[in-house]
Amino acid sequence: MEFRQLGNTDIRVSSLCLGTMTWGEQNTEAEAFAQIERAKSYGINFLDTAEMYPVPPRAETYAATETIIGNWFARNRDRADWVLASKVAGPGNGITHIRGGNLKHNRQHITAALDASLKRLQTDWIDLYQLHWPERSTNFFGQLGYQHRDEDFTPLQETLEVLAEQVKAGKIRHVGLSNETPWGTMKFLQLADQLGLPRAASIQNPYNLLNRSFEVGLAEVAIRERCGLLAYSPLAFGMLSGKYENGARPANARISLFSRFARYTNPQAQAACSRYVALAREHGLDPAQMALAFVTAQPFVTSNIIGATTLGQLESNLASSELTLPDAVLEGIAEIHRSQPNPAP
């Protein structure tokens, strides 16, 4: 397993990160424990979660994922072996069951969210605490066509000052962004540098063969500013594995179970996906492993967040770390991307 530096910090994280958003919804605690055990034995030292998880977010399952992880730490006493990342939720997205729904990135909400996460996780600190999505209205979760709105949102400086207090208190070690834009990322970094506040060590945004929009603007920021990408949805909700080809809807698969996961199922995305799957098979590669290996190899990626609902899927995802894509495959990917760029941003 390759290890990479997390921003300008002294932390090194595995190039694959174990994602957890299915735990407590599609996966039981026992299944989650099996995933953690296998990932650890393979060399992964990085766990990513959020107060909002599992997904889809529901009041009935709220915070179940963090609770499961906390139970693992309590049973196995291995908290120090892990780089643990979590996130504070933002407003909107139909979430009304978290702190009344009027969520802000201010002292009240960040402090309440962090303290509750620490309790559930049964730990005294979180290594990387991320803002799950911007409080302001902007382009994230696939929104296109920016429309500016004059609105009140917590000043970014105030958010950083609150996070600085938590770092000073020892509750978090470093801060990160998620679903952020180039403007937001650079503004957070500028304020941190100017005012001596915590500097974002990473940005967790979607990145996969169907959505390479991170490359436009944010990739340069990630490299020049040492704020690397933690890539989520590297398999585009499983579409790039090939299991949904020809309209198939496997039992218990995410897109089969939840109609809300439609980001990567539009006709253009399905057409491009079929071409990527065919390319992989033409070269004797597993489509999912090809898609994951492409993401992990990008110079702006710090870690690739893999998720699985079965140990078989996890084994396949882990094995992608051993795959170096041949030039012919990379040329094929480039050709598909030129003809069908970002069909599901």
VEXNU-539880 format. One record per residue: residue in one letter; x, y, z of N, C-alpha, C, CB in turn. Coordinates in steps of 0.1 Angstrom, whole numbers, padded with zeros to 4 digits, always signed. Glycine has a CB too. Layout:
N
aXYZXYZXYZXYZ ...
end
This chain:
345
m+0008-0012+0000+0000+0000+0000+0009+0012+0000-0010+0000+0012 e+0006+0022-0009+0013+0034-0010+0008+0044+0000+0013+0040-0024 f+0016+0052+0006+0012+0062+0016+0016+0076+0011+0018+0060+0030 r+0007+0086+0013+0009+0099+0008+0007+0109+0019+0000+0102-0004 q+0014+0120+0018+0013+0131+0028+0000+0138+0026+0025+0141+0026 l-0007+0140+0038-0019+0148+0038-0016+0163+0039-0028+0143+0050 g-0017+0169+0028-0015+0184+0027-0001+0187+0032-0025+0191+0036 n+0000+0197+0041+0013+0201+0047+0014+0195+0061+0014+0216+0047 t+0006+0185+0064+0006+0180+0078+0017+0169+0079-0007+0174+0081 d+0019+0164+0091+0029+0153+0093+0022+0139+0092+0035+0154+0107 i+0010+0139+0087+0002+0127+0085+0004+0121+0072-0013+0129+0088 r+0006+0108+0071+0006+0100+0058-0005+0091+0058+0020+0093+0057 v-0013+0091+0047-0025+0083+0046-0023+0073+0034-0037+0092+0044 s-0030+0062+0036-0030+0052+0025-0036+0058+0012-0037+0039+0029 s-0031+0054+0001-0037+0059-0012-0051+0055-0014-0028+0055-0024 l-0056+0044-0007-0070+0041-0007-0075+0044+0007-0072+0026-0011 c-0087+0050+0008-0093+0053+0020-0106+0045+0021-0096+0068+0022 l-0109+0039+0033-0122+0031+0034-0133+0040+0037-0120+0021+0046 g-0142+0041+0027-0155+0049+0029-0165+0041+0037-0160+0053+0015 t-0174+0048+0043-0183+0041+0053-0198+0045+0052-0178+0045+0067 m-0202+0052+0041-0215+0057+0041-0226+0047+0040-0216+0067+0030 t-0223+0034+0037-0234+0024+0037-0236+0017+0050-0230+0014+0026 w-0227+0020+0060-0228+0013+0073-0239+0018+0081-0215+0014+0080 g-0248+0009+0085-0260+0013+0092-0273+0014+0083-0258+0026+0099 e-0271+0013+0070-0282+0013+0060-0281+0000+0052-0282+0026+0051 q-0271-0001+0043-0270-0013+0035-0261-0023+0042-0263-0009+0021 n-0253-0019+0052-0244-0028+0059-0247-0028+0074-0230-0025+0056 t-0247-0040+0080-0249-0041+0094-0235-0038+0101-0253-0056+0098 e-0236-0037+0114-0224-0035+0122-0214-0046+0120-0227-0033+0137 a-0218-0058+0120-0209-0070+0118-0203-0069+0104-0217-0083+0119 e-0210-0066+0094-0204-0064+0081-0194-0053+0080-0215-0062+0070 a-0197-0042+0087-0188-0031+0087-0175-0035+0094-0194-0019+0094 f-0176-0042+0105-0164-0047+0112-0156-0055+0103-0169-0055+0125 a-0162-0064+0096-0155-0073+0086-0147-0064+0076-0164-0083+0080 q-0153-0054+0071-0147-0045+0062-0135-0038+0068-0157-0035+0056 i-0137-0033+0080-0126-0026+0087-0114-0036+0089-0130-0020+0100 e-0117-0047+0093-0106-0057+0096-0099-0061+0083-0112-0070+0102 r-0106-0063+0072-0099-0066+0060-0091-0055+0054-0109-0071+0049 a-0097-0043+0055-0090-0031+0050-0077-0029+0057-0099-0018+0050 k-0078-0030+0070-0066-0028+0079-0055-0038+0076-0070-0029+0094 s-0059-0051+0074-0049-0061+0071-0043-0059+0058-0056-0075+0071 y-0050-0052+0049-0044-0049+0035-0034-0037+0036-0055-0046+0025 g-0035-0029+0046-0026-0018+0048-0033-0004+0048-0017-0018+0037 i-0046-0004+0047-0053+0009+0048-0053+0014+0062-0068+0008+0043 n-0050+0027+0063-0050+0034+0077-0059+0046+0078-0036+0038+0080 f-0068+0047+0068-0076+0059+0066-0090+0056+0065-0071+0067+0053 l-0098+0061+0075-0113+0059+0075-0120+0073+0073-0117+0053+0089 d-0130+0073+0065-0137+0086+0062-0152+0083+0066-0136+0090+0048 t-0158+0092+0074-0172+0091+0078-0177+0105+0078-0173+0084+0091 a-0189+0107+0084-0196+0120+0085-0208+0118+0095-0201+0125+0072 e-0211+0130+0102-0222+0129+0111-0235+0126+0103-0224+0142+0118 m-0236+0129+0091-0248+0127+0083-0250+0112+0079-0248+0135+0070 y-0240+0104+0079-0241+0090+0074-0249+0082+0083-0227+0085+0072 p-0255+0071+0078-0254+0066+0064-0262+0074+0054-0258+0051+0064 v-0260+0071+0042-0267+0077+0031-0275+0066+0024-0257+0083+0020 p-0288+0069+0020-0294+0082+0021-0297+0086+0035-0307+0082+0013 p-0296+0099+0038-0298+0104+0052-0313+0103+0056-0293+0118+0054 r-0315+0096+0068-0328+0095+0073-0327+0097+0088-0334+0081+0070 a-0338+0102+0094-0338+0105+0109-0336+0091+0116-0351+0111+0113 e-0342+0081+0111-0341+0068+0117-0327+0062+0118-0350+0058+0110 t-0319+0066+0109-0305+0060+0109-0294+0070+0111-0302+0053+0095 y-0298+0082+0115-0289+0093+0117-0278+0089+0126-0296+0106+0122 a-0265+0091+0121-0253+0089+0129-0250+0075+0132-0254+0097+0142 a-0257+0066+0126-0254+0051+0128-0240+0048+0124-0264+0043+0121 t-0235+0054+0114-0222+0050+0109-0211+0054+0119-0219+0058+0095 e-0211+0066+0124-0201+0070+0135-0203+0061+0147-0203+0084+0139 t-0215+0057+0150-0217+0048+0162-0210+0034+0159-0232+0046+0165 i-0211+0029+0147-0205+0016+0144-0190+0017+0145-0209+0012+0130 i-0184+0028+0140-0170+0030+0141-0165+0031+0155-0165+0042+0133 g-0173+0039+0163-0170+0040+0177-0170+0026+0184-0179+0049+0184 n-0179+0018+0181-0180+0005+0187-0168-0004+0183-0193-0002+0183 w-0163-0002+0171-0151-0009+0166-0139-0005+0175-0148-0007+0151 f-0138+0008+0177-0126+0013+0185-0127+0008+0199-0126+0029+0185 a-0139+0008+0204-0141+0004+0218-0137-0011+0220-0155+0006+0223 r-0141-0019+0210-0138-0033+0210-0124-0037+0207-0147-0041+0201 n-0117-0030+0198-0104-0034+0193-0093-0025+0198-0104-0033+0178 r-0096-0014+0205-0086-0006+0211-0075-0002+0201-0080-0013+0223 d-0078+0001+0189-0068+0004+0179-0070+0018+0173-0069-0006+0168 r-0076+0027+0180-0079+0041+0175-0066+0047+0170-0085+0049+0186 a-0055+0045+0177-0042+0052+0173-0037+0047+0160-0032+0050+0184 d-0042+0035+0155-0037+0030+0142-0044+0037+0130-0040+0015+0142 w-0054+0045+0132-0062+0050+0121-0060+0065+0120-0076+0047+0123 v-0061+0070+0108-0063+0084+0105-0078+0085+0102-0055+0089+0092 l-0085+0092+0111-0099+0092+0111-0104+0106+0106-0105+0090+0126 a-0113+0106+0096-0119+0118+0091-0134+0118+0093-0115+0120+0076 s-0139+0129+0096-0154+0130+0097-0158+0144+0092-0159+0128+0111 k-0171+0147+0092-0176+0159+0086-0187+0165+0093-0180+0157+0071 v-0189+0178+0093-0200+0185+0098-0209+0188+0087-0196+0198+0106 a-0222+0186+0088-0232+0188+0078-0235+0202+0075-0245+0181+0081 g-0239+0205+0063-0243+0219+0059-0258+0220+0058-0236+0223+0046 p-0263+0231+0054-0278+0233+0052-0284+0227+0040-0281+0248+0053 g-0297+0226+0039-0304+0222+0027-0304+0207+0025-0298+0229+0015 n-0306+0203+0012-0306+0189+0008-0316+0181+0016-0292+0183+0011 g-0327+0188+0020-0338+0181+0026-0336+0176+0040-0342+0170+0018 i-0325+0180+0046-0321+0175+0059-0327+0184+0070-0306+0175+0061 t-0337+0179+0077-0344+0186+0088-0342+0179+0101-0359+0187+0085 h-0336+0167+0101-0335+0160+0114-0322+0162+0121-0336+0145+0111 i-0313+0170+0116-0300+0173+0122-0301+0187+0128-0288+0172+0113 r-0300+0188+0141-0301+0201+0148-0312+0210+0143-0287+0208+0147 g-0323+0205+0140-0335+0213+0136-0334+0217+0121-0335+0225+0144 g-0324+0213+0114-0323+0216+0100-0317+0229+0095-0337+0215+0094 n-0317+0239+0104-0311+0252+0101-0297+0252+0104-0319+0264+0109 l-0289+0245+0095-0275+0242+0098-0266+0254+0093-0271+0229+0091 k-0256+0257+0101-0247+0267+0098-0233+0262+0102-0250+0281+0106 h-0223+0268+0095-0209+0265+0099-0204+0276+0109-0200+0265+0086 n-0211+0277+0120-0207+0287+0130-0204+0280+0143-0219+0297+0132 r-0201+0287+0153-0196+0281+0166-0207+0272+0172-0193+0292+0176 q-0219+0276+0171-0230+0267+0177-0230+0254+0171-0243+0274+0176 h-0231+0253+0158-0233+0241+0150-0220+0232+0150-0238+0243+0137 i-0209+0239+0147-0196+0231+0146-0193+0225+0160-0185+0240+0142 t-0195+0232+0170-0192+0227+0184-0201+0216+0187-0193+0238+0194 a-0214+0218+0185-0224+0207+0188-0221+0195+0180-0238+0212+0186 a-0219+0196+0167-0216+0185+0158-0204+0178+0162-0215+0190+0143 l-0193+0185+0164-0180+0178+0168-0181+0171+0181-0169+0189+0168 d-0187+0177+0191-0188+0170+0204-0196+0157+0203-0194+0180+0214 a-0207+0158+0195-0215+0146+0193-0208+0135+0185-0228+0150+0186 s-0200+0139+0175-0193+0130+0167-0182+0123+0176-0186+0136+0155 l-0175+0131+0184-0165+0125+0193-0171+0114+0202-0158+0136+0201 k-0183+0118+0208-0189+0108+0217-0193+0095+0210-0202+0115+0223 r-0199+0097+0198-0203+0085+0190-0191+0076+0186-0211+0089+0178 l-0180+0083+0182-0168+0077+0177-0160+0071+0188-0160+0086+0169 q-0163+0075+0201-0156+0070+0213-0141+0073+0212-0159+0055+0215 t-0139+0085+0208-0125+0090+0207-0124+0104+0212-0120+0089+0192 d-0111+0108+0215-0109+0121+0220-0105+0131+0209-0098+0121+0231 w-0103+0126+0197-0099+0135+0186-0102+0129+0173-0084+0138+0187 i-0104+0138+0163-0106+0135+0149-0094+0141+0142-0120+0140+0144 d-0088+0133+0133-0076+0137+0126-0079+0147+0115-0069+0125+0120 l-0090+0146+0108-0093+0155+0097-0108+0158+0098-0090+0149+0084 y-0111+0170+0101-0126+0174+0103-0129+0183+0091-0128+0182+0117 q-0139+0179+0083-0142+0185+0071-0156+0192+0071-0142+0175+0060 l-0157+0203+0063-0170+0209+0061-0177+0201+0050-0169+0225+0058 h-0188+0194+0052-0193+0184+0043-0197+0191+0029-0205+0177+0049 w-0203+0202+0030-0206+0210+0018-0208+0224+0022-0219+0204+0010 p-0206+0234+0012-0207+0248+0016-0220+0252+0022-0204+0257+0004 e-0219+0262+0031-0232+0267+0037-0238+0276+0026-0229+0275+0050 r-0231+0283+0018-0236+0292+0008-0242+0284-0004-0225+0302+0003 s-0250+0291-0012-0255+0284-0024-0245+0286-0035-0269+0291-0028 t-0240+0274-0040-0231+0274-0051-0231+0261-0058-0216+0277-0045 n-0222+0258-0066-0222+0246-0075-0216+0234-0068-0215+0249-0088 f-0224+0225-0063-0220+0213-0057-0231+0202-0059-0215+0214-0042 f-0228+0190-0057-0238+0179-0059-0243+0179-0073-0249+0180-0049 g-0235+0182-0083-0239+0182-0097-0246+0194-0102-0247+0170-0099 q-0247+0204-0095-0254+0216-0100-0246+0223-0110-0257+0226-0088 l-0253+0226-0122-0246+0233-0133-0252+0247-0134-0247+0225-0146 g-0245+0256-0142-0251+0269-0145-0252+0278-0132-0265+0267-0151 y-0240+0283-0128-0240+0291-0116-0249+0303-0116-0225+0296-0113 q-0257+0304-0106-0266+0315-0104-0263+0321-0090-0281+0311-0104 h-0258+0334-0091-0254+0340-0079-0266+0345-0070-0245+0352-0082 r-0265+0343-0057-0275+0347-0048-0269+0356-0037-0283+0335-0042 d-0276+0367-0035-0272+0375-0023-0278+0369-0011-0276+0390-0025 e-0270+0363-0002-0276+0356+0009-0267+0358+0021-0278+0341+0006 d-0272+0355+0033-0264+0356+0045-0259+0342+0047-0272+0361+0057 f-0246+0340+0049-0239+0328+0053-0228+0331+0062-0235+0319+0041 t-0225+0322+0071-0214+0324+0081-0201+0328+0073-0212+0311+0089 p-0195+0340+0077-0183+0343+0071-0172+0332+0072-0177+0357+0077 l-0165+0330+0061-0155+0319+0061-0145+0321+0072-0148+0318+0047 q-0141+0334+0075-0132+0336+0086-0137+0331+0099-0128+0351+0086 e-0150+0334+0101-0156+0329+0114-0155+0314+0115-0170+0334+0115 t-0158+0307+0104-0158+0293+0104-0144+0288+0107-0162+0287+0090 l-0134+0294+0101-0120+0290+0104-0116+0293+0118-0110+0297+0094 e-0121+0304+0124-0118+0307+0138-0123+0297+0147-0123+0321+0141 v-0136+0292+0144-0142+0282+0153-0134+0269+0152-0156+0279+0149 l-0130+0265+0140-0122+0253+0138-0108+0255+0145-0120+0250+0123 a-0103+0267+0145-0090+0269+0152-0091+0266+0167-0085+0283+0149 e-0103+0270+0172-0105+0268+0186-0105+0253+0189-0118+0274+0191 q-0111+0245+0180-0112+0231+0182-0098+0224+0181-0122+0225+0172 v-0090+0229+0172-0076+0224+0171-0069+0227+0183-0069+0231+0158 k-0070+0239+0188-0063+0243+0201-0068+0235+0212-0065+0258+0204 a-0080+0231+0213-0086+0223+0223-0082+0208+0222-0101+0224+0224 g-0076+0205+0211-0071+0191+0209-0082+0181+0203-0066+0185+0221 k-0094+0187+0200-0105+0178+0195-0103+0174+0180-0118+0186+0197 i-0096+0183+0173-0093+0179+0159-0078+0183+0156-0102+0187+0149 r-0072+0176+0147-0058+0178+0144-0057+0188+0131-0051+0165+0141 h-0065+0185+0121-0065+0193+0109-0079+0194+0103-0055+0186+0099 v-0080+0204+0094-0093+0207+0088-0093+0204+0073-0097+0221+0091 g-0104+0201+0067-0106+0198+0053-0119+0204+0048-0105+0184+0050 l-0119+0205+0034-0131+0210+0027-0137+0198+0020-0127+0221+0018 s-0150+0200+0016-0156+0189+0008-0167+0196-0001-0163+0179+0017 n-0169+0191-0013-0178+0196-0022-0176+0211-0024-0193+0193-0018 e-0164+0215-0024-0161+0230-0025-0157+0234-0039-0149+0233-0015 t-0158+0247-0042-0155+0252-0055-0141+0258-0055-0165+0263-0059 p-0135+0262-0067-0122+0268-0067-0122+0281-0059-0118+0271-0081 w-0133+0290-0060-0133+0302-0052-0133+0299-0037-0145+0310-0056 g-0141+0290-0033-0142+0287-0019-0129+0281-0013-0153+0278-0016 t-0123+0272-0021-0111+0266-0017-0100+0277-0015-0106+0255-0026 m-0098+0285-0025-0087+0295-0025-0090+0306-0014-0086+0302-0038 k-0103+0309-0012-0106+0319-0001-0103+0313+0013-0121+0323-0002 f-0106+0301+0015-0103+0294+0028-0088+0294+0030-0109+0280+0029 l-0080+0291+0019-0066+0290+0020-0060+0304+0022-0060+0283+0008 q-0065+0314+0015-0060+0328+0017-0062+0333+0031-0067+0337+0007 l-0074+0331+0036-0077+0335+0050-0068+0328+0060-0092+0333+0053 a-0066+0315+0058-0057+0308+0067-0043+0313+0067-0057+0293+0064 d-0038+0316+0056-0024+0321+0054-0023+0335+0060-0020+0320+0040 q-0033+0343+0057-0032+0357+0062-0034+0358+0077-0043+0365+0055 l-0042+0350+0083-0046+0352+0097-0040+0341+0106-0061+0352+0098 g-0032+0332+0101-0026+0322+0109-0037+0312+0114-0019+0328+0121 l-0047+0309+0106-0057+0300+0110-0055+0286+0103-0071+0305+0106 p-0062+0276+0108-0059+0262+0102-0061+0262+0087-0069+0252+0108 r-0051+0256+0080-0051+0255+0066-0057+0242+0061-0037+0257+0060 a-0066+0243+0052-0073+0230+0047-0062+0221+0041-0083+0234+0036 a-0062+0209+0046-0052+0199+0042-0057+0191+0030-0049+0189+0054 s-0070+0192+0027-0075+0183+0017-0089+0189+0012-0077+0169+0021 i-0093+0184+0001-0107+0187-0004-0113+0174-0009-0106+0198-0015 q-0125+0171-0004-0131+0158-0008-0143+0161-0017-0137+0151+0005 n-0140+0159-0030-0150+0161-0041-0152+0149-0049-0145+0173-0049 p-0162+0148-0057-0164+0136-0066-0154+0137-0077-0178+0136-0072 y-0149+0125-0081-0140+0124-0092-0140+0110-0097-0125+0128-0088 n-0143+0108-0110-0144+0095-0116-0144+0097-0131-0156+0087-0112 l-0144+0086-0139-0143+0087-0153-0155+0094-0160-0141+0073-0159 l-0166+0094-0153-0178+0101-0158-0179+0115-0154-0190+0094-0154 n-0170+0119-0144-0170+0133-0139-0156+0137-0135-0180+0133-0126 r-0149+0143-0145-0136+0148-0142-0135+0163-0141-0127+0143-0154 s-0147+0169-0137-0147+0183-0136-0137+0189-0126-0161+0188-0133 f-0133+0181-0117-0122+0186-0107-0110+0191-0114-0119+0175-0097 e-0107+0185-0126-0095+0188-0133-0095+0203-0138-0094+0179-0145 v-0107+0209-0139-0108+0222-0144-0109+0232-0132-0121+0224-0153 g-0097+0238-0129-0096+0247-0118-0091+0241-0105-0110+0253-0116 l-0097+0231-0100-0094+0226-0087-0081+0217-0087-0105+0218-0081 a-0078+0210-0098-0066+0202-0098-0054+0210-0096-0066+0194-0112 e-0053+0222-0103-0041+0230-0101-0040+0236-0087-0042+0242-0111 v-0052+0239-0081-0052+0244-0067-0047+0233-0058-0066+0248-0063 a-0052+0220-0060-0048+0209-0052-0033+0207-0052-0055+0197-0057 i-0026+0208-0063-0012+0206-0064-0004+0218-0059-0008+0203-0078 r-0007+0230-0064+0001+0241-0060-0001+0245-0046-0003+0253-0069 e-0013+0243-0040-0016+0247-0026-0014+0235-0017-0030+0253-0026 r-0011+0224-0022-0009+0212-0013-0022+0209-0005+0003+0213-0004 c-0033+0209-0013-0046+0207-0007-0052+0196-0016-0055+0220-0007 g-0047+0184-0014-0050+0173-0023-0064+0168-0023-0041+0161-0020 l-0068+0161-0033-0082+0156-0035-0083+0143-0027-0085+0154-0049 l-0094+0142-0019-0099+0129-0014-0111+0126-0023-0103+0129+0001 a-0108+0117-0033-0118+0114-0043-0130+0105-0039-0111+0108-0056 y-0142+0111-0039-0153+0102-0036-0161+0098-0049-0162+0109-0026 s-0169+0088-0048-0177+0082-0059-0167+0079-0071-0187+0092-0064 p-0156+0072-0068-0147+0069-0079-0153+0059-0089-0134+0064-0073 l-0163+0052-0085-0170+0042-0094-0183+0047-0098-0172+0029-0087 a-0186+0060-0096-0199+0066-0100-0211+0058-0095-0199+0068-0115 f-0212+0056-0082-0222+0048-0076-0223+0034-0082-0236+0055-0079 g-0211+0029-0085-0210+0015-0090-0213+0014-0105-0220+0007-0083 m-0216+0024-0112-0219+0024-0126-0207+0018-0134-0223+0037-0132 l-0195+0023-0130-0183+0019-0138-0178+0005-0135-0172+0029-0134 s-0185-0002-0126-0181-0016-0124-0187-0025-0135-0186-0020-0110 g-0197-0020-0142-0203-0028-0152-0215-0035-0148-0193-0037-0158 k-0218-0035-0135-0229-0043-0130-0243-0038-0134-0229-0044-0115 y-0244-0025-0139-0257-0020-0143-0258-0020-0158-0258-0006-0138 e-0249-0026-0165-0249-0026-0180-0262-0032-0185-0237-0034-0185 n-0267-0026-0196-0279-0031-0203-0291-0031-0194-0277-0046-0208 g-0292-0020-0186-0303-0018-0177-0304-0027-0165-0315-0019-0185 a-0294-0035-0163-0295-0044-0151-0296-0037-0138-0282-0053-0151 r-0304-0042-0129-0305-0036-0116-0303-0047-0105-0319-0029-0114 p-0291-0050-0102-0289-0061-0092-0295-0059-0079-0274-0063-0090 a-0300-0069-0072-0306-0068-0059-0297-0062-0049-0312-0082-0054 n-0302-0053-0041-0294-0047-0030-0283-0038-0034-0288-0058-0021 a-0282-0035-0047-0273-0025-0052-0279-0011-0050-0269-0027-0067 r-0270-0001-0048-0274+0012-0044-0284+0018-0054-0262+0022-0043 i-0281+0018-0067-0290+0024-0076-0303+0016-0077-0284+0025-0090 s-0303+0003-0075-0315-0005-0075-0324-0001-0063-0311-0020-0074 l-0318+0002-0051-0325+0004-0039-0331+0018-0038-0317+0001-0027 f-0323+0028-0043-0326+0042-0039-0327+0050-0052-0316+0048-0030 s-0339+0055-0055-0341+0062-0068-0334+0076-0068-0356+0064-0070 r-0330+0081-0056-0324+0094-0055-0310+0094-0061-0323+0098-0040 f-0304+0082-0062-0291+0081-0068-0291+0081-0083-0283+0069-0062 a-0294+0092-0089-0296+0092-0104-0285+0101-0111-0310+0098-0107 r-0275+0105-0103-0265+0114-0109-0258+0108-0121-0255+0118-0098 y-0256+0095-0120-0247+0089-0131-0255+0080-0140-0236+0081-0124 t-0268+0082-0141-0277+0073-0149-0283+0079-0160-0287+0066-0140 n-0280+0092-0164-0285+0098-0175-0280+0091-0188-0282+0113-0176 p-0287+0092-0199-0284+0085-0211-0269+0087-0216-0293+0089-0223 q-0264+0100-0215-0251+0102-0219-0241+0095-0210-0248+0117-0219 a-0243+0095-0197-0234+0088-0188-0234+0073-0190-0238+0091-0173 q-0246+0068-0193-0247+0053-0195-0240+0049-0208-0262+0049-0196 a-0240+0058-0218-0234+0055-0230-0218+0055-0228-0238+0065-0241 a-0213+0065-0221-0199+0066-0219-0195+0055-0210-0196+0080-0212 c-0203+0052-0200-0199+0041-0191-0198+0028-0198-0210+0039-0180 s-0206+0025-0208-0205+0013-0215-0192+0012-0223-0217+0012-0225 r-0188+0024-0228-0175+0024-0235-0163+0021-0226-0173+0038-0242 y-0164+0027-0214-0153+0024-0204-0153+0010-0200-0154+0033-0192 v-0164+0004-0198-0165-0010-0194-0160-0019-0205-0180-0014-0191 a-0164-0016-0218-0159-0024-0229-0144-0022-0231-0166-0019-0242 l-0138-0010-0228-0124-0008-0229-0117-0017-0219-0120+0007-0227 a-0121-0017-0207-0115-0026-0197-0115-0040-0201-0122-0024-0183 r-0126-0045-0205-0128-0059-0209-0119-0063-0221-0142-0063-0211 e-0118-0053-0230-0110-0055-0242-0095-0058-0238-0110-0043-0251 h-0091-0052-0227-0077-0053-0223-0076-0063-0211-0071-0040-0219 g-0086-0071-0209-0086-0081-0199-0085-0076-0185-0074-0090-0201 l-0091-0064-0183-0091-0058-0169-0105-0058-0163-0086-0043-0170 d-0106-0058-0150-0118-0057-0143-0122-0042-0145-0117-0061-0128 p-0135-0039-0149-0138-0025-0152-0137-0016-0139-0153-0024-0157 a-0141-0021-0128-0141-0014-0115-0126-0011-0112-0148-0021-0104 q-0118-0021-0113-0103-0019-0110-0097-0009-0119-0096-0032-0110 m-0100-0009-0132-0095+0001-0141-0099+0015-0137-0100-0002-0156 a-0112+0017-0134-0117+0030-0130-0111+0035-0117-0132+0029-0128 l-0109+0026-0108-0102+0030-0095-0088+0033-0097-0104+0019-0085 a-0081+0025-0105-0066+0027-0107-0064+0040-0114-0061+0016-0115 f-0073+0044-0123-0072+0057-0130-0072+0069-0120-0083+0059-0141 v-0082+0068-0111-0083+0079-0101-0071+0079-0092-0096+0077-0093 t-0067+0068-0086-0056+0068-0076-0043+0073-0082-0054+0054-0071 a-0041+0071-0095-0029+0075-0102-0028+0090-0104-0027+0068-0115 q-0038+0098-0103-0038+0112-0107-0029+0120-0097-0052+0118-0107 p-0021+0129-0101-0011+0136-0093-0017+0145-0082-0002+0143-0101 f-0030+0149-0084-0036+0158-0075-0045+0150-0064-0045+0167-0082 v-0044+0137-0065-0052+0128-0056-0043+0124-0044-0058+0116-0063 t-0048+0127-0032-0041+0122-0020-0046+0108-0016-0044+0132-0008 s-0059+0106-0017-0064+0093-0014-0077+0091-0021-0066+0091+0001 n-0080+0078-0025-0092+0074-0033-0101+0067-0023-0088+0066-0045 i-0113+0073-0021-0122+0067-0011-0131+0056-0018-0132+0078-0006 i-0128+0044-0014-0135+0032-0019-0146+0028-0009-0125+0020-0021 g-0157+0024-0015-0168+0019-0006-0173+0006-0012-0180+0029-0006 a-0178-0003-0003-0183-0016-0007-0194-0020+0002-0171-0026-0007 t-0203-0029-0003-0213-0035+0005-0211-0049+0008-0227-0033-0001 t-0201-0055+0001-0197-0069+0003-0182-0070+0004-0203-0078-0008 l-0177-0081+0010-0163-0083+0011-0157-0086-0003-0160-0094+0021 g-0165-0092-0011-0160-0095-0025-0157-0082-0032-0170-0103-0032 q-0166-0072-0031-0164-0059-0037-0152-0052-0031-0177-0050-0036 l-0151-0053-0018-0139-0047-0011-0126-0053-0016-0140-0049+0004 e-0126-0066-0017-0114-0073-0022-0110-0068-0036-0115-0088-0022 s-0119-0067-0045-0117-0062-0058-0112-0047-0058-0129-0062-0067 n-0118-0039-0049-0114-0025-0048-0100-0024-0043-0123-0017-0039 l-0096-0032-0033-0083-0032-0027-0073-0036-0037-0082-0041-0015 a-0076-0046-0046-0066-0050-0056-0063-0040-0066-0072-0063-0062 s-0072-0030-0068-0069-0020-0078-0056-0012-0074-0081-0010-0078 s-0052-0012-0062-0040-0005-0058-0027-0011-0064-0039-0005-0043 e-0029-0024-0069-0017-0031-0075-0017-0030-0090-0018-0045-0071 l-0027-0022-0095-0028-0021-0110-0022-0008-0115-0043-0022-0114 t-0013-0009-0125-0008+0002-0132-0014+0001-0146+0008+0002-0133 l-0021+0011-0151-0028+0010-0164-0018+0012-0175-0039+0021-0165 p-0018+0003-0185-0010+0003-0197-0013+0016-0205-0011-0009-0205 d-0003+0020-0213-0005+0032-0221-0017+0030-0231+0008+0035-0229 a-0019+0018-0236-0030+0016-0245-0043+0019-0238-0029+0002-0251 v-0044+0015-0226-0057+0017-0218-0058+0032-0215-0057+0009-0205 l-0048+0039-0212-0048+0053-0209-0052+0061-0222-0035+0058-0204 e-0047+0056-0233-0051+0063-0246-0065+0061-0249-0042+0057-0257 g-0070+0049-0246-0084+0046-0248-0093+0054-0239-0087+0031-0245 i-0089+0056-0227-0097+0065-0217-0097+0079-0222-0091+0064-0203 a-0085+0084-0227-0084+0097-0232-0093+0099-0244-0070+0101-0236 e-0094+0090-0253-0103+0091-0265-0117+0091-0261-0100+0079-0274 i-0122+0083-0252-0136+0083-0247-0139+0097-0241-0139+0072-0237 h-0129+0101-0233-0132+0114-0226-0132+0126-0236-0121+0117-0216 r-0124+0125-0246-0125+0136-0256-0138+0136-0263-0114+0135-0266 s-0144+0125-0266-0157+0124-0273-0169+0126-0265-0157+0111-0281 q-0167+0122-0252-0179+0123-0242-0174+0128-0229-0186+0109-0240 p-0169+0141-0229-0163+0146-0216-0174+0149-0205-0156+0159-0219 n-0171+0144-0193-0179+0147-0182-0194+0146-0184-0176+0161-0177 p-0199+0134-0188-0214+0133-0190-0222+0133-0178-0216+0120-0198 a-0216+0132-0166-0223+0133-0154-0216+0141-0143-0226+0118-0148 p-0215+0154-0145-0207+0162-0136-0215+0164-0122-0205+0176-0142 
end
